[in-house]
């Protein structure tokens, strides 16, 4: 019964049949492929050969100590994006102005390949309506040149390659080299143009700065004159020098006054105390006193001489002593005159000091005014100096720029590193590659069509059960020498399982004997409580599964155990919620379990037509029921696309295959091996009598 209901994925492709179908048509495939190759090769002979040449440019800053400006340092990486720089260079190469120069230099307007507009639907439609194209010859040539030119940056480098394609192998390299040379020339001209423009700008700014510098320096000079802000020696303002001089003179006058007054006081004090003033320098320096001292010295010498022969009361001695006292009085009088002269000198110095202090006050006022004026003066001088420095800087730059504005004075940032050469082999069409692609596509399409036809016709499809049955038949063919018996086995194994077994086939004994002790072992495990979940999978009618379920439940109840029957395979819709409602989350676990009595329960199919196979709730229900009941019997339906066996498979569940005599034992054995390979424990194959046979 199962082959009529098995899903499309139960079918397998017969690789041998597919290969045989392809090999049987190999001659046609070969002839068609060869014809296509010959036809394509003939067409390629009329396709014009296109040659491609390339020139390479290196983009990098170029300068050296000889071409660099005097105040310019060596070029360094300023963080400019290299990708943006390379993209800019590529766009410059493809610019209209540069390509026009190449068109002019290579006279491409007279080359038919570039001067021809070619075929276009727009131009054809305009010609039909009587309107001619408005494109100029330059636009046509530029469009053709752009189509035949490719400018790319070589991977991870600063090299730009210019590829040009042409049907003339000599013209392609000429155009590529012309484009590269034109780009280098243009970049050099742009560098010189920048310098020339900078020179003009600098000249204009210098003229403006000269006027500003003259104005600023004139303002400084006028302010100095108007405010008497003149500079003396050592760049010191005159007012500051005057202030310093007066201060020095005051100090010197004070020193002289104090010295004269001190000497006068010394002489007066010596005279008042009766002491000799002869030791005082000012007294000794007096000519009168020097004369008196000489006279006194002579008298003292004569007195000493006379004292050796005369007594002290002698008139000569007394006369000499009187003369000496007379001279001492004259010396004292003369000392007082010297002291008075020193006092007068001190008074004169004091008067001079007062006048100098008045001059100092005036000098301080003048210096204060000069200090305030210097603040403004310094601002004017800074402004004048800034203008002067800027002028000198611009003059230096102007001189340097003027010297570098001549032709060929600047190195462009790009240079040609590889000239284009004529190509030997054409770039297109690539005949071997095209023929190889055509041959591969032709073979692939023809083989694909053959395989598709075989698959759609079903000639290359076989059932998995039939494949296993064929293997089983091979085994029986070897085991049984009788040719007629082998043919009967093959015919029985090939019959659809859903078809009724012919009456003339009923007498054939099963090729694989049924072992009755397997089902008895299952019942024994149920009664002992070691087996709690039994999954019934049908290979025959539904009544067979129902009978096996009743027998298992009766055995469990007879042993004093509880049992529950779960309908997961009949697809009979009920009024009460069941397993289909649980899988769709339209019912809870407690809603789907119906208790018949204390030891027997039931889970019906439910109110929906199908069980949601993506849901894990049915399996969770079965595991929960196994914890509550001693035995859970699940009817998973007939094997095939509608079977729910895969939903409940677990290591603790036992699978019973239920069939009748209408199902070949070979097919039953094949189904058992397949389920075992899928990890399901098939405990027994139970074969029940076929009711249709009994009715017959």
PyMOL commands that set and color helices and strands:
alter all, ss='L'
color gray80, all
select helices_A, chain A and resi 2-4+8-10+15-24+26-45+82-93+96-106+108-110+112-115+121-128+137-147+169-226+233-235+238-272+281-284+287-306+315-403+431-457+464-479+483-494+503-505+517-528+542-558+579-583+589-592+617-628+645-648+665-677+691-695
alter helices_A, ss='H'
color red, helices_A
select strands_A, chain A and resi 11-13+51-59+149-153+159-166+414-418+461-463+533-538+563-567+593-595+600-603+631-638+653-660+682-688
alter strands_A, ss='S'
color yellow, strands_A
deselect
rebuild
show_as cartoon
